[in-house]
Amino acid sequence: MKAPTAKLKGLQHSLFEPIPPVKPGRVPENARCQEASIFSRENYIPCGAKAVTVVSHDRDGREYYMCLPCAGHNVRNRGARFVRGVRP
């Protein structure tokens, strides 16, 4: 079974694809925000903005690329913690 993917403005990303290793404290230049867009309802639509930070959620232990506004919201309201990149 193939992993589900999301497509936004030509960007295709596997929803279950792990974050590739990068230099400590860095976020890859081509990384895009993986937080759900405010327009997501029944389907996952990623925010897609340029990612500048990585946060982790305790609920699943996974790390996610995020833009600064999405990361700040997740840290303040959803219990996420900052991992690397620009601090929200």
HTML snippet that shows the backbone in 3Dmol.js (N, CA, C, O; Angstrom):
<script src="https://3Dmol.org/build/3Dmol-min.js"></script>
<div id="view" style="width:600px;height:400px;position:relative"></div>
<script>
const pdb = `
ATOM      1  N   MET A   1       0.839  -1.176   0.000  1.00  0.00           N
ATOM      2  CA  MET A   1       0.000   0.000   0.000  1.00  0.00           C
ATOM      3  C   MET A   1       0.890   1.247   0.000  1.00  0.00           C
ATOM      4  O   MET A   1       1.814   1.354   0.806  1.00  0.00           O
ATOM      5  N   LYS A   2       0.612   2.174  -0.891  1.00  0.00           N
ATOM      6  CA  LYS A   2       1.398   3.390  -1.004  1.00  0.00           C
ATOM      7  C   LYS A   2       0.961   4.404   0.059  1.00  0.00           C
ATOM      8  O   LYS A   2      -0.229   4.541   0.341  1.00  0.00           O
ATOM      9  N   ALA A   3       1.932   5.110   0.645  1.00  0.00           N
ATOM     10  CA  ALA A   3       1.625   6.117   1.671  1.00  0.00           C
ATOM     11  C   ALA A   3       0.841   7.262   1.048  1.00  0.00           C
ATOM     12  O   ALA A   3       1.129   7.655  -0.083  1.00  0.00           O
ATOM     13  N   PRO A   4      -0.146   7.808   1.761  1.00  0.00           N
ATOM     14  CA  PRO A   4      -0.901   8.951   1.230  1.00  0.00           C
ATOM     15  C   PRO A   4       0.012  10.150   1.037  1.00  0.00           C
ATOM     16  O   PRO A   4       0.977  10.337   1.777  1.00  0.00           O
ATOM     17  N   THR A   5      -0.303  10.955   0.039  1.00  0.00           N
ATOM     18  CA  THR A   5       0.489  12.147  -0.214  1.00  0.00           C
ATOM     19  C   THR A   5      -0.416  13.364  -0.258  1.00  0.00           C
ATOM     20  O   THR A   5      -1.622  13.251  -0.473  1.00  0.00           O
ATOM     21  N   ALA A   6       0.172  14.512  -0.055  1.00  0.00           N
ATOM     22  CA  ALA A   6      -0.551  15.775  -0.161  1.00  0.00           C
ATOM     23  C   ALA A   6       0.096  16.579  -1.272  1.00  0.00           C
ATOM     24  O   ALA A   6       1.318  16.559  -1.423  1.00  0.00           O
ATOM     25  N   LYS A   7      -0.700  17.280  -2.042  1.00  0.00           N
ATOM     26  CA  LYS A   7      -0.175  18.082  -3.134  1.00  0.00           C
ATOM     27  C   LYS A   7      -0.654  19.514  -2.955  1.00  0.00           C
ATOM     28  O   LYS A   7      -1.846  19.749  -2.758  1.00  0.00           O
ATOM     29  N   LEU A   8       0.261  20.470  -3.023  1.00  0.00           N
ATOM     30  CA  LEU A   8      -0.081  21.872  -2.888  1.00  0.00           C
ATOM     31  C   LEU A   8       0.849  22.690  -3.772  1.00  0.00           C
ATOM     32  O   LEU A   8       2.058  22.728  -3.542  1.00  0.00           O
ATOM     33  N   LYS A   9       0.291  23.337  -4.775  1.00  0.00           N
ATOM     34  CA  LYS A   9       1.072  24.174  -5.689  1.00  0.00           C
ATOM     35  C   LYS A   9       2.302  23.444  -6.224  1.00  0.00           C
ATOM     36  O   LYS A   9       3.403  23.994  -6.219  1.00  0.00           O
ATOM     37  N   GLY A  10       2.118  22.222  -6.681  1.00  0.00           N
ATOM     38  CA  GLY A  10       3.209  21.468  -7.268  1.00  0.00           C
ATOM     39  C   GLY A  10       4.107  20.765  -6.270  1.00  0.00           C
ATOM     40  O   GLY A  10       4.975  19.989  -6.669  1.00  0.00           O
ATOM     41  N   LEU A  11       3.922  21.015  -4.978  1.00  0.00           N
ATOM     42  CA  LEU A  11       4.713  20.357  -3.946  1.00  0.00           C
ATOM     43  C   LEU A  11       4.032  19.047  -3.583  1.00  0.00           C
ATOM     44  O   LEU A  11       2.851  19.045  -3.235  1.00  0.00           O
ATOM     45  N   GLN A  12       4.738  17.959  -3.655  1.00  0.00           N
ATOM     46  CA  GLN A  12       4.177  16.677  -3.248  1.00  0.00           C
ATOM     47  C   GLN A  12       5.025  16.138  -2.113  1.00  0.00           C
ATOM     48  O   GLN A  12       6.251  16.090  -2.210  1.00  0.00           O
ATOM     49  N   HIS A  13       4.369  15.736  -1.040  1.00  0.00           N
ATOM     50  CA  HIS A  13       5.083  15.274   0.144  1.00  0.00           C
ATOM     51  C   HIS A  13       4.324  14.112   0.766  1.00  0.00           C
ATOM     52  O   HIS A  13       3.110  14.189   0.957  1.00  0.00           O
ATOM     53  N   SER A  14       5.028  13.050   1.077  1.00  0.00           N
ATOM     54  CA  SER A  14       4.401  11.927   1.754  1.00  0.00           C
ATOM     55  C   SER A  14       4.089  12.328   3.183  1.00  0.00           C
ATOM     56  O   SER A  14       4.941  12.889   3.873  1.00  0.00           O
ATOM     57  N   LEU A  15       2.886  12.047   3.627  1.00  0.00           N
ATOM     58  CA  LEU A  15       2.467  12.438   4.968  1.00  0.00           C
ATOM     59  C   LEU A  15       3.208  11.666   6.044  1.00  0.00           C
ATOM     60  O   LEU A  15       3.267  12.099   7.195  1.00  0.00           O
ATOM     61  N   PHE A  16       3.774  10.521   5.676  1.00  0.00           N
ATOM     62  CA  PHE A  16       4.456   9.686   6.659  1.00  0.00           C
ATOM     63  C   PHE A  16       5.963   9.645   6.430  1.00  0.00           C
ATOM     64  O   PHE A  16       6.666   8.831   7.028  1.00  0.00           O
ATOM     65  N   GLU A  17       6.448  10.513   5.573  1.00  0.00           N
ATOM     66  CA  GLU A  17       7.871  10.551   5.259  1.00  0.00           C
ATOM     67  C   GLU A  17       8.634  11.176   6.420  1.00  0.00           C
ATOM     68  O   GLU A  17       8.296  12.280   6.846  1.00  0.00           O
ATOM     69  N   PRO A  18       9.651  10.501   6.941  1.00  0.00           N
ATOM     70  CA  PRO A  18      10.412  11.075   8.057  1.00  0.00           C
ATOM     71  C   PRO A  18      11.228  12.277   7.596  1.00  0.00           C
ATOM     72  O   PRO A  18      11.551  12.410   6.416  1.00  0.00           O
ATOM     73  N   ILE A  19      11.550  13.133   8.531  1.00  0.00           N
ATOM     74  CA  ILE A  19      12.379  14.295   8.228  1.00  0.00           C
ATOM     75  C   ILE A  19      13.797  13.814   7.964  1.00  0.00           C
ATOM     76  O   ILE A  19      14.375  13.101   8.785  1.00  0.00           O
ATOM     77  N   PRO A  20      14.370  14.205   6.808  1.00  0.00           N
ATOM     78  CA  PRO A  20      15.732  13.763   6.512  1.00  0.00           C
ATOM     79  C   PRO A  20      16.738  14.411   7.458  1.00  0.00           C
ATOM     80  O   PRO A  20      16.505  15.518   7.944  1.00  0.00           O
ATOM     81  N   PRO A  21      17.855  13.732   7.724  1.00  0.00           N
ATOM     82  CA  PRO A  21      18.858  14.303   8.627  1.00  0.00           C
ATOM     83  C   PRO A  21      19.493  15.550   8.011  1.00  0.00           C
ATOM     84  O   PRO A  21      19.781  15.587   6.815  1.00  0.00           O
ATOM     85  N   VAL A  22      19.704  16.559   8.836  1.00  0.00           N
ATOM     86  CA  VAL A  22      20.369  17.797   8.405  1.00  0.00           C
ATOM     87  C   VAL A  22      21.388  18.173   9.467  1.00  0.00           C
ATOM     88  O   VAL A  22      21.447  17.549  10.527  1.00  0.00           O
ATOM     89  N   LYS A  23      22.187  19.188   9.186  1.00  0.00           N
ATOM     90  CA  LYS A  23      23.162  19.646  10.172  1.00  0.00           C
ATOM     91  C   LYS A  23      22.436  20.069  11.447  1.00  0.00           C
ATOM     92  O   LYS A  23      21.345  20.632  11.370  1.00  0.00           O
ATOM     93  N   PRO A  24      23.015  19.810  12.607  1.00  0.00           N
ATOM     94  CA  PRO A  24      22.368  20.202  13.866  1.00  0.00           C
ATOM     95  C   PRO A  24      22.026  21.689  13.876  1.00  0.00           C
ATOM     96  O   PRO A  24      22.844  22.533  13.512  1.00  0.00           O
ATOM     97  N   GLY A  25      20.803  21.990  14.299  1.00  0.00           N
ATOM     98  CA  GLY A  25      20.365  23.374  14.396  1.00  0.00           C
ATOM     99  C   GLY A  25      19.890  23.980  13.093  1.00  0.00           C
ATOM    100  O   GLY A  25      19.550  25.162  13.059  1.00  0.00           O
ATOM    101  N   ARG A  26      19.856  23.206  12.017  1.00  0.00           N
ATOM    102  CA  ARG A  26      19.481  23.741  10.704  1.00  0.00           C
ATOM    103  C   ARG A  26      18.186  23.125  10.209  1.00  0.00           C
ATOM    104  O   ARG A  26      17.806  22.031  10.626  1.00  0.00           O
ATOM    105  N   VAL A  27      17.511  23.838   9.313  1.00  0.00           N
ATOM    106  CA  VAL A  27      16.327  23.354   8.610  1.00  0.00           C
ATOM    107  C   VAL A  27      16.656  23.457   7.125  1.00  0.00           C
ATOM    108  O   VAL A  27      17.138  24.502   6.689  1.00  0.00           O
ATOM    109  N   PRO A  28      16.413  22.408   6.328  1.00  0.00           N
ATOM    110  CA  PRO A  28      16.757  22.466   4.903  1.00  0.00           C
ATOM    111  C   PRO A  28      16.083  23.650   4.195  1.00  0.00           C
ATOM    112  O   PRO A  28      14.973  24.043   4.552  1.00  0.00           O
ATOM    113  N   GLU A  29      16.753  24.200   3.207  1.00  0.00           N
ATOM    114  CA  GLU A  29      16.242  25.361   2.461  1.00  0.00           C
ATOM    115  C   GLU A  29      14.892  25.093   1.800  1.00  0.00           C
ATOM    116  O   GLU A  29      14.044  25.984   1.747  1.00  0.00           O
ATOM    117  N   ASN A  30      14.686  23.883   1.298  1.00  0.00           N
ATOM    118  CA  ASN A  30      13.455  23.581   0.567  1.00  0.00           C
ATOM    119  C   ASN A  30      12.341  23.023   1.450  1.00  0.00           C
ATOM    120  O   ASN A  30      11.316  22.579   0.932  1.00  0.00           O
ATOM    121  N   ALA A  31      12.519  23.035   2.777  1.00  0.00           N
ATOM    122  CA  ALA A  31      11.509  22.484   3.686  1.00  0.00           C
ATOM    123  C   ALA A  31      10.267  23.368   3.704  1.00  0.00           C
ATOM    124  O   ALA A  31      10.368  24.594   3.674  1.00  0.00           O
ATOM    125  N   ARG A  32       9.101  22.742   3.753  1.00  0.00           N
ATOM    126  CA  ARG A  32       7.821  23.435   3.793  1.00  0.00           C
ATOM    127  C   ARG A  32       7.065  23.047   5.058  1.00  0.00           C
ATOM    128  O   ARG A  32       7.235  21.946   5.581  1.00  0.00           O
ATOM    129  N   CYS A  33       6.239  23.950   5.540  1.00  0.00           N
ATOM    130  CA  CYS A  33       5.468  23.731   6.766  1.00  0.00           C
ATOM    131  C   CYS A  33       4.513  22.554   6.599  1.00  0.00           C
ATOM    132  O   CYS A  33       3.775  22.475   5.617  1.00  0.00           O
ATOM    133  N   GLN A  34       4.535  21.638   7.570  1.00  0.00           N
ATOM    134  CA  GLN A  34       3.699  20.446   7.528  1.00  0.00           C
ATOM    135  C   GLN A  34       2.435  20.578   8.373  1.00  0.00           C
ATOM    136  O   GLN A  34       1.642  19.638   8.438  1.00  0.00           O
ATOM    137  N   GLU A  35       2.233  21.724   9.019  1.00  0.00           N
ATOM    138  CA  GLU A  35       1.035  21.925   9.816  1.00  0.00           C
ATOM    139  C   GLU A  35      -0.178  22.003   8.894  1.00  0.00           C
ATOM    140  O   GLU A  35      -0.070  22.467   7.759  1.00  0.00           O
ATOM    141  N   ALA A  36      -1.323  21.552   9.375  1.00  0.00           N
ATOM    142  CA  ALA A  36      -2.541  21.600   8.576  1.00  0.00           C
ATOM    143  C   ALA A  36      -2.967  23.044   8.360  1.00  0.00           C
ATOM    144  O   ALA A  36      -2.945  23.856   9.285  1.00  0.00           O
ATOM    145  N   SER A  37      -3.350  23.349   7.147  1.00  0.00           N
ATOM    146  CA  SER A  37      -3.836  24.678   6.803  1.00  0.00           C
ATOM    147  C   SER A  37      -5.163  24.941   7.510  1.00  0.00           C
ATOM    148  O   SER A  37      -5.878  24.005   7.868  1.00  0.00           O
ATOM    149  N   ILE A  38      -5.487  26.210   7.707  1.00  0.00           N
ATOM    150  CA  ILE A  38      -6.786  26.541   8.310  1.00  0.00           C
ATOM    151  C   ILE A  38      -7.935  26.156   7.389  1.00  0.00           C
ATOM    152  O   ILE A  38      -9.088  26.111   7.817  1.00  0.00           O
ATOM    153  N   PHE A  39      -7.625  25.878   6.122  1.00  0.00           N
ATOM    154  CA  PHE A  39      -8.652  25.473   5.173  1.00  0.00           C
ATOM    155  C   PHE A  39      -8.870  23.958   5.158  1.00  0.00           C
ATOM    156  O   PHE A  39      -9.716  23.465   4.413  1.00  0.00           O
ATOM    157  N   SER A  40      -8.114  23.218   5.973  1.00  0.00           N
ATOM    158  CA  SER A  40      -8.286  21.768   6.057  1.00  0.00           C
ATOM    159  C   SER A  40      -9.565  21.448   6.819  1.00  0.00           C
ATOM    160  O   SER A  40      -9.797  21.994   7.897  1.00  0.00           O
ATOM    161  N   ARG A  41     -10.356  20.612   6.295  1.00  0.00           N
ATOM    162  CA  ARG A  41     -11.557  20.137   6.985  1.00  0.00           C
ATOM    163  C   ARG A  41     -11.535  18.610   6.984  1.00  0.00           C
ATOM    164  O   ARG A  41     -11.060  17.995   7.938  1.00  0.00           O
ATOM    165  N   GLU A  42     -12.044  18.002   5.925  1.00  0.00           N
ATOM    166  CA  GLU A  42     -12.059  16.536   5.845  1.00  0.00           C
ATOM    167  C   GLU A  42     -10.717  15.979   5.399  1.00  0.00           C
ATOM    168  O   GLU A  42     -10.356  14.862   5.769  1.00  0.00           O
ATOM    169  N   ASN A  43      -9.974  16.743   4.609  1.00  0.00           N
ATOM    170  CA  ASN A  43      -8.696  16.287   4.068  1.00  0.00           C
ATOM    171  C   ASN A  43      -7.547  17.119   4.611  1.00  0.00           C
ATOM    172  O   ASN A  43      -7.714  18.296   4.930  1.00  0.00           O
ATOM    173  N   TYR A  44      -6.384  16.497   4.713  1.00  0.00           N
ATOM    174  CA  TYR A  44      -5.180  17.207   5.158  1.00  0.00           C
ATOM    175  C   TYR A  44      -4.669  18.079   4.024  1.00  0.00           C
ATOM    176  O   TYR A  44      -4.384  17.593   2.930  1.00  0.00           O
ATOM    177  N   ILE A  45      -4.556  19.363   4.298  1.00  0.00           N
ATOM    178  CA  ILE A  45      -3.947  20.305   3.368  1.00  0.00           C
ATOM    179  C   ILE A  45      -2.829  20.986   4.138  1.00  0.00           C
ATOM    180  O   ILE A  45      -3.107  21.719   5.088  1.00  0.00           O
ATOM    181  N   PRO A  46      -1.563  20.768   3.760  1.00  0.00           N
ATOM    182  CA  PRO A  46      -0.470  21.382   4.514  1.00  0.00           C
ATOM    183  C   PRO A  46      -0.442  22.889   4.322  1.00  0.00           C
ATOM    184  O   PRO A  46      -0.874  23.398   3.288  1.00  0.00           O
ATOM    185  N   CYS A  47       0.062  23.594   5.312  1.00  0.00           N
ATOM    186  CA  CYS A  47       0.216  25.049   5.235  1.00  0.00           C
ATOM    187  C   CYS A  47       1.069  25.402   4.022  1.00  0.00           C
ATOM    188  O   CYS A  47       0.689  26.253   3.218  1.00  0.00           O
ATOM    189  N   GLY A  48       2.229  24.743   3.890  1.00  0.00           N
ATOM    190  CA  GLY A  48       3.067  24.917   2.710  1.00  0.00           C
ATOM    191  C   GLY A  48       3.993  26.120   2.720  1.00  0.00           C
ATOM    192  O   GLY A  48       4.758  26.302   1.772  1.00  0.00           O
ATOM    193  N   ALA A  49       3.952  26.950   3.760  1.00  0.00           N
ATOM    194  CA  ALA A  49       4.862  28.095   3.841  1.00  0.00           C
ATOM    195  C   ALA A  49       6.292  27.593   4.083  1.00  0.00           C
ATOM    196  O   ALA A  49       6.491  26.440   4.465  1.00  0.00           O
ATOM    197  N   LYS A  50       7.268  28.451   3.861  1.00  0.00           N
ATOM    198  CA  LYS A  50       8.662  28.059   4.078  1.00  0.00           C
ATOM    199  C   LYS A  50       8.877  27.723   5.554  1.00  0.00           C
ATOM    200  O   LYS A  50       8.571  28.528   6.434  1.00  0.00           O
ATOM    201  N   ALA A  51       9.402  26.537   5.811  1.00  0.00           N
ATOM    202  CA  ALA A  51       9.659  26.097   7.191  1.00  0.00           C
ATOM    203  C   ALA A  51      10.951  26.714   7.702  1.00  0.00           C
ATOM    204  O   ALA A  51      11.953  26.766   6.989  1.00  0.00           O
ATOM    205  N   VAL A  52      10.916  27.180   8.945  1.00  0.00           N
ATOM    206  CA  VAL A  52      12.107  27.777   9.562  1.00  0.00           C
ATOM    207  C   VAL A  52      12.443  27.117  10.892  1.00  0.00           C
ATOM    208  O   VAL A  52      13.458  27.444  11.508  1.00  0.00           O
ATOM    209  N   THR A  53      11.605  26.196  11.338  1.00  0.00           N
ATOM    210  CA  THR A  53      11.822  25.552  12.628  1.00  0.00           C
ATOM    211  C   THR A  53      11.303  24.119  12.603  1.00  0.00           C
ATOM    212  O   THR A  53      10.537  23.740  11.717  1.00  0.00           O
ATOM    213  N   VAL A  54      11.725  23.337  13.575  1.00  0.00           N
ATOM    214  CA  VAL A  54      11.241  21.967  13.739  1.00  0.00           C
ATOM    215  C   VAL A  54      10.690  21.868  15.159  1.00  0.00           C
ATOM    216  O   VAL A  54      11.354  22.253  16.121  1.00  0.00           O
ATOM    217  N   VAL A  55       9.474  21.350  15.279  1.00  0.00           N
ATOM    218  CA  VAL A  55       8.871  21.139  16.594  1.00  0.00           C
ATOM    219  C   VAL A  55       8.517  19.671  16.734  1.00  0.00           C
ATOM    220  O   VAL A  55       8.411  18.950  15.741  1.00  0.00           O
ATOM    221  N   SER A  56       8.335  19.234  17.964  1.00  0.00           N
ATOM    222  CA  SER A  56       7.984  17.852  18.257  1.00  0.00           C
ATOM    223  C   SER A  56       6.769  17.843  19.168  1.00  0.00           C
ATOM    224  O   SER A  56       6.646  18.675  20.067  1.00  0.00           O
ATOM    225  N   HIS A  57       5.869  16.888  18.928  1.00  0.00           N
ATOM    226  CA  HIS A  57       4.691  16.715  19.776  1.00  0.00           C
ATOM    227  C   HIS A  57       4.874  15.466  20.630  1.00  0.00           C
ATOM    228  O   HIS A  57       5.304  14.428  20.128  1.00  0.00           O
ATOM    229  N   ASP A  58       4.552  15.561  21.914  1.00  0.00           N
ATOM    230  CA  ASP A  58       4.664  14.411  22.810  1.00  0.00           C
ATOM    231  C   ASP A  58       3.673  13.311  22.464  1.00  0.00           C
ATOM    232  O   ASP A  58       3.924  12.138  22.739  1.00  0.00           O
ATOM    233  N   ARG A  59       2.544  13.686  21.860  1.00  0.00           N
ATOM    234  CA  ARG A  59       1.502  12.694  21.579  1.00  0.00           C
ATOM    235  C   ARG A  59       1.958  11.596  20.622  1.00  0.00           C
ATOM    236  O   ARG A  59       1.518  10.453  20.738  1.00  0.00           O
ATOM    237  N   ASP A  60       2.846  11.938  19.666  1.00  0.00           N
ATOM    238  CA  ASP A  60       3.321  10.915  18.734  1.00  0.00           C
ATOM    239  C   ASP A  60       4.845  10.848  18.638  1.00  0.00           C
ATOM    240  O   ASP A  60       5.382   9.947  17.994  1.00  0.00           O
ATOM    241  N   GLY A  61       5.545  11.787  19.268  1.00  0.00           N
ATOM    242  CA  GLY A  61       7.004  11.755  19.283  1.00  0.00           C
ATOM    243  C   GLY A  61       7.659  12.124  17.970  1.00  0.00           C
ATOM    244  O   GLY A  61       8.884  12.060  17.858  1.00  0.00           O
ATOM    245  N   ARG A  62       6.880  12.506  16.974  1.00  0.00           N
ATOM    246  CA  ARG A  62       7.445  12.852  15.664  1.00  0.00           C
ATOM    247  C   ARG A  62       7.827  14.313  15.606  1.00  0.00           C
ATOM    248  O   ARG A  62       7.294  15.140  16.345  1.00  0.00           O
ATOM    249  N   GLU A  63       8.761  14.623  14.717  1.00  0.00           N
ATOM    250  CA  GLU A  63       9.179  15.995  14.478  1.00  0.00           C
ATOM    251  C   GLU A  63       8.524  16.498  13.199  1.00  0.00           C
ATOM    252  O   GLU A  63       8.346  15.745  12.241  1.00  0.00           O
ATOM    253  N   TYR A  64       8.166  17.787  13.194  1.00  0.00           N
ATOM    254  CA  TYR A  64       7.490  18.390  12.059  1.00  0.00           C
ATOM    255  C   TYR A  64       8.163  19.697  11.675  1.00  0.00           C
ATOM    256  O   TYR A  64       8.529  20.488  12.543  1.00  0.00           O
ATOM    257  N   TYR A  65       8.330  19.928  10.366  1.00  0.00           N
ATOM    258  CA  TYR A  65       8.776  21.219   9.867  1.00  0.00           C
ATOM    259  C   TYR A  65       7.607  22.184  10.014  1.00  0.00           C
ATOM    260  O   TYR A  65       6.461  21.816   9.757  1.00  0.00           O
ATOM    261  N   MET A  66       7.892  23.420  10.427  1.00  0.00           N
ATOM    262  CA  MET A  66       6.827  24.419  10.521  1.00  0.00           C
ATOM    263  C   MET A  66       7.352  25.812  10.234  1.00  0.00           C
ATOM    264  O   MET A  66       8.525  26.119  10.442  1.00  0.00           O
ATOM    265  N   CYS A  67       6.429  26.653   9.742  1.00  0.00           N
ATOM    266  CA  CYS A  67       6.735  28.073   9.601  1.00  0.00           C
ATOM    267  C   CYS A  67       6.613  28.688  11.002  1.00  0.00           C
ATOM    268  O   CYS A  67       6.100  28.043  11.917  1.00  0.00           O
ATOM    269  N   LEU A  68       7.074  29.906  11.169  1.00  0.00           N
ATOM    270  CA  LEU A  68       7.085  30.532  12.487  1.00  0.00           C
ATOM    271  C   LEU A  68       5.685  30.707  13.096  1.00  0.00           C
ATOM    272  O   LEU A  68       5.513  30.394  14.275  1.00  0.00           O
ATOM    273  N   PRO A  69       4.669  31.194  12.350  1.00  0.00           N
ATOM    274  CA  PRO A  69       3.340  31.336  12.956  1.00  0.00           C
ATOM    275  C   PRO A  69       2.742  29.996  13.415  1.00  0.00           C
ATOM    276  O   PRO A  69       2.175  29.916  14.505  1.00  0.00           O
ATOM    277  N   CYS A  70       2.866  28.952  12.594  1.00  0.00           N
ATOM    278  CA  CYS A  70       2.316  27.640  12.968  1.00  0.00           C
ATOM    279  C   CYS A  70       3.069  27.053  14.160  1.00  0.00           C
ATOM    280  O   CYS A  70       2.460  26.465  15.054  1.00  0.00           O
ATOM    281  N   ALA A  71       4.394  27.214  14.173  1.00  0.00           N
ATOM    282  CA  ALA A  71       5.194  26.690  15.287  1.00  0.00           C
ATOM    283  C   ALA A  71       4.840  27.403  16.584  1.00  0.00           C
ATOM    284  O   ALA A  71       4.693  26.758  17.622  1.00  0.00           O
ATOM    285  N   GLY A  72       4.701  28.720  16.538  1.00  0.00           N
ATOM    286  CA  GLY A  72       4.337  29.473  17.730  1.00  0.00           C
ATOM    287  C   GLY A  72       3.003  29.026  18.284  1.00  0.00           C
ATOM    288  O   GLY A  72       2.852  28.871  19.496  1.00  0.00           O
ATOM    289  N   HIS A  73       2.026  28.817  17.404  1.00  0.00           N
ATOM    290  CA  HIS A  73       0.702  28.349  17.833  1.00  0.00           C
ATOM    291  C   HIS A  73       0.796  26.964  18.470  1.00  0.00           C
ATOM    292  O   HIS A  73       0.174  26.713  19.502  1.00  0.00           O
ATOM    293  N   ASN A  74       1.569  26.068  17.860  1.00  0.00           N
ATOM    294  CA  ASN A  74       1.696  24.705  18.388  1.00  0.00           C
ATOM    295  C   ASN A  74       2.410  24.672  19.728  1.00  0.00           C
ATOM    296  O   ASN A  74       2.035  23.899  20.608  1.00  0.00           O
ATOM    297  N   VAL A  75       3.440  25.503  19.897  1.00  0.00           N
ATOM    298  CA  VAL A  75       4.169  25.537  21.170  1.00  0.00           C
ATOM    299  C   VAL A  75       3.290  26.127  22.270  1.00  0.00           C
ATOM    300  O   VAL A  75       3.244  25.592  23.378  1.00  0.00           O
ATOM    301  N   ARG A  76       2.589  27.231  21.974  1.00  0.00           N
ATOM    302  CA  ARG A  76       1.757  27.892  22.987  1.00  0.00           C
ATOM    303  C   ARG A  76       0.473  27.139  23.307  1.00  0.00           C
ATOM    304  O   ARG A  76       0.065  27.091  24.467  1.00  0.00           O
ATOM    305  N   ASN A  77      -0.173  26.549  22.304  1.00  0.00           N
ATOM    306  CA  ASN A  77      -1.521  26.007  22.497  1.00  0.00           C
ATOM    307  C   ASN A  77      -1.668  24.493  22.417  1.00  0.00           C
ATOM    308  O   ASN A  77      -2.675  23.951  22.874  1.00  0.00           O
ATOM    309  N   ARG A  78      -0.706  23.814  21.858  1.00  0.00           N
ATOM    310  CA  ARG A  78      -0.864  22.364  21.647  1.00  0.00           C
ATOM    311  C   ARG A  78       0.197  21.522  22.342  1.00  0.00           C
ATOM    312  O   ARG A  78       0.236  20.305  22.157  1.00  0.00           O
ATOM    313  N   GLY A  79       1.049  22.143  23.131  1.00  0.00           N
ATOM    314  CA  GLY A  79       2.033  21.371  23.890  1.00  0.00           C
ATOM    315  C   GLY A  79       3.219  20.884  23.098  1.00  0.00           C
ATOM    316  O   GLY A  79       3.921  19.975  23.542  1.00  0.00           O
ATOM    317  N   ALA A  80       3.467  21.465  21.926  1.00  0.00           N
ATOM    318  CA  ALA A  80       4.641  21.081  21.146  1.00  0.00           C
ATOM    319  C   ALA A  80       5.884  21.696  21.791  1.00  0.00           C
ATOM    320  O   ALA A  80       5.792  22.657  22.554  1.00  0.00           O
ATOM    321  N   ARG A  81       7.039  21.127  21.472  1.00  0.00           N
ATOM    322  CA  ARG A  81       8.267  21.702  21.988  1.00  0.00           C
ATOM    323  C   ARG A  81       9.221  21.985  20.834  1.00  0.00           C
ATOM    324  O   ARG A  81       9.258  21.252  19.846  1.00  0.00           O
ATOM    325  N   PHE A  82       9.985  23.051  20.975  1.00  0.00           N
ATOM    326  CA  PHE A  82      10.959  23.476  19.979  1.00  0.00           C
ATOM    327  C   PHE A  82      12.093  22.454  19.914  1.00  0.00           C
ATOM    328  O   PHE A  82      12.571  21.996  20.951  1.00  0.00           O
ATOM    329  N   VAL A  83      12.529  22.092  18.701  1.00  0.00           N
ATOM    330  CA  VAL A  83      13.639  21.156  18.524  1.00  0.00           C
ATOM    331  C   VAL A  83      14.858  21.873  17.937  1.00  0.00           C
ATOM    332  O   VAL A  83      15.941  21.828  18.520  1.00  0.00           O
ATOM    333  N   ARG A  84      14.686  22.534  16.787  1.00  0.00           N
ATOM    334  CA  ARG A  84      15.808  23.242  16.165  1.00  0.00           C
ATOM    335  C   ARG A  84      15.272  24.262  15.152  1.00  0.00           C
ATOM    336  O   ARG A  84      14.098  24.252  14.783  1.00  0.00           O
ATOM    337  N   GLY A  85      16.181  25.139  14.722  1.00  0.00           N
ATOM    338  CA  GLY A  85      15.803  26.188  13.776  1.00  0.00           C
ATOM    339  C   GLY A  85      15.534  27.490  14.515  1.00  0.00           C
ATOM    340  O   GLY A  85      16.092  27.728  15.586  1.00  0.00           O
ATOM    341  N   VAL A  86      14.683  28.328  13.946  1.00  0.00           N
ATOM    342  CA  VAL A  86      14.309  29.604  14.563  1.00  0.00           C
ATOM    343  C   VAL A  86      13.338  29.330  15.699  1.00  0.00           C
ATOM    344  O   VAL A  86      12.356  28.611  15.516  1.00  0.00           O
ATOM    345  N   ARG A  87      13.600  29.893  16.864  1.00  0.00           N
ATOM    346  CA  ARG A  87      12.746  29.648  18.030  1.00  0.00           C
ATOM    347  C   ARG A  87      11.450  30.461  17.920  1.00  0.00           C
ATOM    348  O   ARG A  87      11.491  31.674  17.716  1.00  0.00           O
ATOM    349  N   PRO A  88      10.279  29.774  18.059  1.00  0.00           N
ATOM    350  CA  PRO A  88       8.992  30.502  17.984  1.00  0.00           C
ATOM    351  C   PRO A  88       8.782  31.390  19.201  1.00  0.00           C
ATOM    352  O   PRO A  88       7.759  32.069  19.301  1.00  0.00           O
TER     353      PRO A  88
END
`;
const viewer = $3Dmol.createViewer("view");
viewer.addModel(pdb, "pdb");
viewer.setStyle({}, {cartoon: {color: "spectrum"}});
viewer.zoomTo();
viewer.render();
</script>
